């Protein structure tokens, strides 16, 4: 994605907070400020979606749940994109929550498709290598 350089005037408190977050995450100020701004735009465009940190970075979630948008979209695709079947499969979610996830996907399909593909590529061997503490041998120690 191409980028354009812009200048912003930010309140001193905001700058200090971004600097503190950048320091604690190991990111540079500009990179973290860009990430925060992109996330804020997504939150504005998709009410009902929030973001949470996880082992694979920050991910879009359906607000009020632990369900990540990619999980619901993967299920939707597995149900041949049948909305009624999706509502039955996730009967505890409100229509607004389901629509929020579908809207996020409509706006950011590449982000979600990349996450789904990454999950589909995960094998038992890759999980063991990435999370060695989950292996049976770790239990024997």
C-alpha positions in Angstrom: 0.0 0.0 0.0 1.4 3.4 -0.9 1.6 6.1 1.7 1.4 9.8 1.7 3.3 12.1 4.1 1.1 14.5 6.1 1.8 16.7 9.1 -0.5 16.6 12.1 -0.7 18.7 15.2 -1.4 16.5 18.2 -2.1 17.4 21.8 1.0 16.9 24.0 -0.8 14.3 26.1 -1.6 12.3 23.0 2.1 12.4 21.8 3.3 11.2 25.2 0.8 8.4 25.2 1.8 7.2 21.7 5.5 7.5 22.6 4.8 5.4 25.7 2.9 2.8 23.8 5.5 2.7 21.0 8.2 2.2 23.6 6.4 -0.7 25.3 5.7 -2.4 22.0 9.0 -1.8 20.3 7.4 0.1 17.4 8.5 3.5 16.2 6.3 6.5 16.8 5.2 6.9 13.2 4.4 3.2 12.7 2.3 3.0 15.9 0.5 6.3 15.2 -0.3 5.0 11.7 -1.6 1.7 13.1 -3.7 3.6 15.7 -5.2 5.9 13.1 -6.0 3.1 10.7 -7.7 1.2 13.6 -9.7 4.3 14.6 -10.9 4.7 11.0 -12.1 1.1 10.9 -13.9 1.5 14.2 -15.7 4.5 12.9 -16.7 2.7 9.7 -17.8 -0.5 11.4 -19.7 0.2 14.6 -20.0 -3.1 16.6 -16.4 -4.1 15.8 -13.5 -3.8 18.2 -9.9 -4.8 18.2 -8.0 -7.1 20.6 -4.4 -8.2 20.9 -3.6 -11.8 20.4 -0.6 -14.0 19.6 -0.8 -13.0 15.9 -1.3 -9.3 16.5 -4.3 -7.1 16.8 -7.4 -8.6 15.2 -11.0 -7.4 14.6 -13.6 -8.9 16.9 -17.3 -8.7 17.2 -17.9 -6.3 20.1 -19.2 -8.0 23.3 -17.9 -11.4 22.2 -14.6 -13.2 21.9 -15.4 -14.1 18.3 -13.0 -12.7 15.8 -14.4 -11.4 12.5 -12.4 -13.9 10.5 -13.9 -16.8 12.5 -17.4 -15.8 11.6 -16.5 -15.1 8.0 -14.8 -18.5 7.7 -18.0 -20.2 9.0 -20.1 -18.1 6.6 -18.0 -19.2 3.7 -18.2 -22.8 4.9 -22.0 -22.4 5.0 -21.9 -21.4 1.3 -22.6 -17.8 2.3 -26.1 -18.6 3.5 -27.1 -15.9 5.9 -29.9 -17.8 7.5 -27.7 -20.8 8.2 -25.1 -18.4 9.7 -27.8 -16.9 12.0 -28.7 -20.4 13.1 -25.1 -21.4 13.6 -24.4 -18.3 15.7 -27.9 -18.1 17.3 -26.6 -16.3 20.4 -25.4 -13.3 18.3 -27.7 -10.5 17.5 -28.5 -9.5 13.9 -26.5 -6.3 14.5 -23.4 -8.3 15.6 -23.5 -10.6 12.6 -24.1 -7.6 10.2 -21.2 -5.7 11.8 -18.9 -8.6 11.0 -20.2 -9.0 7.5 -19.8 -5.2 6.9 -16.2 -5.3 8.2 -15.5 -8.1 5.7 -17.1 -6.1 2.9 -14.9 -3.2 3.7 -11.7 -5.1 4.5 -11.8 -8.4 2.6 -8.1 -8.8 2.2 -7.4 -8.4 5.9 -9.9 -11.1 6.7 -9.1 -13.5 3.8 -5.4 -13.3 4.8 -6.3 -14.3 8.4 -8.4 -17.2 7.1 -5.7 -18.4 4.8 -3.1 -18.2 7.6 -5.4 -20.3 9.9 -6.0 -22.8 7.1 -2.2 -23.3 6.6 -1.7 -24.1 10.3 -0.8 -27.7 10.8 -0.3 -29.6 14.0 3.5 -29.5 13.3 3.4 -25.7 12.9 1.5 -25.3 16.1 4.0 -27.4 18.0 6.9 -25.4 16.6 5.2 -22.1 17.4 3.9 -23.1 20.8 6.3 -25.7 22.1 4.7 -25.6 25.6 1.5 -27.2 24.1 3.4 -30.4 23.2 3.0 -33.6 25.2 6.7 -33.6 25.9 6.4 -30.3 27.7 3.9 -32.0 30.1 6.5 -34.6 31.0 9.1 -32.0 32.1 
